Amino acid sequence: MRLPWCCAVLCGAGSERALARAAAMRSRVLTWHQVSRLDTQDVPRTLGLFHPVWEDVDPAGLVRADE
């Protein structure tokens, strides 16, 4: 049985180093992307480009989570 794909977005200084220290997690990362600081209005659009699941999320909720 194949499990569905999952997308995780980690934000904040050092989050990639914390994940890299956990071997079980590090081995499951397909790609790493580093995104420069975004303007508030760019956050929902940019997340939608990473994975389709983010396209249907309320943009106001993503902006609030970014705060």
N, C-alpha and C positions, 0 to 999 in steps of 0.2 A: 504494500500500500504506500503510495506516495503522499506525503504531506504537502499542503499548499505552501506557496512561497510566503515569506514573512518579510516585512520591512521594518527596520528600527532606525530611528533618527536620534542620534546622540548629540547633544549640544553642550557647550561649555568648555572652558579651558581644562585640558587634561583628560577629557572623556575618552579620547582614543587611546591614551596610555593606560587608563584603568581597564578598558576592554582588552587591550593587548596582553595584560598581565594574566588574564583568565584564559588558559590554554583551550579549554572547551569552547569558549566563545570565539576566540581568535581564529580557530580552525574553521569556523562556519561563516566567516565574513567573505563574501564574494568580491565586493569592491569597496574601496574607501574613497570618499569625496570630501574635499575641504572647500567650504564656501566662505567667502569673505563676509564680513558683517553686512546684513541686508537692511534696507529701509523697511519700515513696518509694512507698507503696502506690497512689498515684494515677497514677503514670507509665504503667504498662501500660494501664490503662483509658482514659486520656486519648488515648494514641496510637491505640488501637483506634477511637476516635471520628473521627479524622482520615481514616483510609483502611482499607478492609477487609483489606488485606494485613497490617496490624499486629495484627489480631484473632487470628490463628493463631500468632503468635510466642510462644515460651515467656516468660511474665511474668518469671521469674527472670533470663533473659538480658537483658531490657529494663532491669530494675532494676540489673543489673551494669554495663551499658553507661552508665547514668545516673550511676553512681558515678564 
